[in-house]
Amino acid sequence: MFPHEHLLVALLPVVAYVAVRDRHLPTRGVAFATAVGTQFPDLVDKPLAHQFGVLPSGRVFIHSLPFALPVIAGVLAYGRSTGRPRVAGAFAAAYLSHLVGDTYRSLLAGQVPPDLLWPFVAAQPRPTVPFWAGVDGINVRLWTAFSAVVLAVTLAVVTWDIRRQLRRTART
């Protein structure tokens, strides 16, 4: 799936859920967590595979359940401990929707795609240069730069939030 498709597949159900349950639109935190969650696997895996060549494919590592489930568990635990389970739940749902969006054809056929179980199962063979790479791989370089910016901003927000939570805890 393309990035905008991942975003829509996750954001529409989140907006519908919040609108029906709370009769308002999602908060900025829920919207931000959903947007980051929908892109997170590609923000990590695509540059590592296609720009730096350290992964066999752009759909392993963070796309794999042995790595995704601990990340999701950590996010949910952090959301619960900080009183923001909806923000954490939005990230988790968006992240999982990304994995399903990338593998839904195999899942509907009753098969578990090997990428979901990497490194315990060999990655599905894919072309070295992705179809979306563009002339001289320009799109790979642009995606890598975009990924670095989004991950840096996300890390800054999370770091700021952790520090804020620690200050609150220290005051009580």
C-alpha positions, -999 to 999 in steps of 0.1 A, spaced: 0 0 0 10 36 -5 15 59 25 -18 77 20 -37 44 17 -22 32 50 -33 65 66 -68 63 53 -73 27 63 -64 35 99 -77 71 103 -112 66 90 -121 38 116 -104 59 144 -124 90 135 -156 70 132 -150 53 166 -143 85 184 -172 103 166 -197 76 176 -184 71 211 -176 106 221 -195 127 196 -164 148 186 -134 144 164 -102 128 178 -78 148 198 -45 160 183 -27 133 202 -49 105 188 -46 119 153 -8 123 156 -4 88 170 -26 73 143 -7 91 115 27 80 129 15 44 136 3 40 100 37 50 86 60 37 114 69 3 98 78 20 65 97 48 81 120 23 97 122 -6 73 123 11 39 154 32 45 172 3 63 165 -20 33 167 2 3 190 30 13 214 13 37 210 -24 26 210 -38 61 177 -56 57 167 -82 31 135 -64 23 115 -32 32 89 -54 48 108 -71 76 120 -61 110 94 -35 122 69 -52 98 75 -85 116 53 -96 146 83 -106 167 93 -70 167 60 -53 163 42 -69 193 69 -57 218 68 -22 204 30 -22 206 31 -36 242 55 -9 252 34 19 237 3 5 254 20 2 287 33 38 284 -2 51 274 -18 33 304 8 46 329 4 82 316 -34 82 315 -35 82 277 -47 48 267 -66 62 236 -35 78 222 -16 45 227 -45 25 214 -47 47 183 -9 41 176 -13 3 181 -44 0 159 -27 21 132 5 1 134 -14 -32 131 -36 -19 103 -3 -12 84 8 -48 88 -26 -61 77 -27 -36 48 6 -49 35 -4 -86 38 -42 -88 35 -41 -108 3 -21 -136 19 -41 -134 51 -74 -136 32 -61 -167 14 -55 -183 48 -17 -180 46 6 -163 71 31 -142 51 67 -150 59 75 -113 64 53 -113 95 74 -140 111 109 -127 101 136 -135 113 122 -169 123 111 -175 86 131 -163 56 118 -130 41 97 -132 10 120 -125 -20 115 -90 -35 134 -69 -61 165 -52 -48 152 -19 -62 116 -12 -53 91 -2 -81 87 32 -65 124 41 -64 123 65 -93 150 77 -116 184 69 -100 167 60 -67 157 96 -60 125 85 -42 144 62 -19 167 91 -9 136 114 -4 118 87 17 149 82 38 151 120 45 114 122 52 117 92 75 146 107 94 126 140 99 94 122 110 112 98 134 133 127 148 102 148 155 84 118 170 114 110 192 115 147 203 78 146 212 82 113 231 113 125 249 96 158 259 66 138 271 87 114 292 105 143 308 72 160 315 58 129 331 89 124 352 87 160 365 50 154 374 59 122 392 87 140 411 64 167 423 39 142 439 
